[in-house]
């Protein structure tokens, strides 16, 4: 995706609204793909997508799902740009970071149930027949199953006993669902009336019903909450044709692999010197590049691998990963 520069933003406003903006603000920093445009008649979120087809898909999703009240209201789409309402509230990632443990569990459960309701809405509105298929290519499954081996190589760790071929076979689709896919806490708002509003739908598609839970619960910004995890797995199983044992096994398999992807993203984004501030990363909705986030990912992943015999060979690597960057200087605020 090309740079969304100042002249381009103002030209877009003149094309769509016939006038320039009063102001343009940049939630998450000037380099992000979404800006807030202030006009005399209101405020709008303008997003630049990777292609017109991606923008068209997101526009269709917003039109179909807006009546649910769980996505931003759709305004318009032009080429590779999508315009939607500005939601008044706080990012879910920020709410989870500062809430009490009880409130964290409450909000995680609400977020997960909202994703399931949007899956159902995607089925009822026909989006499941239109959205692109995710993970249908065997090469995709094999690539995902290879993640622990790539993480081991990245850290210089000697990993033995891991059967990527067997794990890859577990990644065949379960119950098909319309999924958001990029269901990270940073892509949701807690609205002022306590609704969870999910935005940024350009990567949605047709996957398995547990996929949205993997993105939500295995993200470094999501606090560890066994109660929320158990409640959401039970909810998804109860309201679908998937048994609790099947959905739990599929979820944990993918969650382990997804967590290791998140670890690699953190390692790749760590620069020389001190660790970035958690507060700064949160404000900019960035990858959680911090020792507490590594610790959180490793603790939670260790719990998951302990329940799957084929993953127990990863236990020592997870311990190693938690120590891997501790020789670096600690966080600064």
TAVEN-V8115 format. One line per field, one symbol per residue. psi: psi as a letter, one per 20 degrees, with the letter a starting at -180 (. if undefined). Layout:
psi=???
This chain:
psi=prpnrghgghhgghggijqrqhrprnpjqiiripqppprhjaqqpppprhrhhghgggggggghihihjjrqppfrpocjqpprqppoaqqhhgghhirrhghggghggggghggghhgghhghijhhihqqppjhphhgghgghighhhgghhikpopqjpnhgghhhijqqcpqqoqhfllqhikqqorhjjqpoprmjijraobqhighhghgijqhipqpnhggggghggggghjajpqhgghgggghghhggghhghghggghiprqbqqqphgghghjlrqnnqghhggggggghhgghiiohiiiiighhggghhigjiirqrqq.
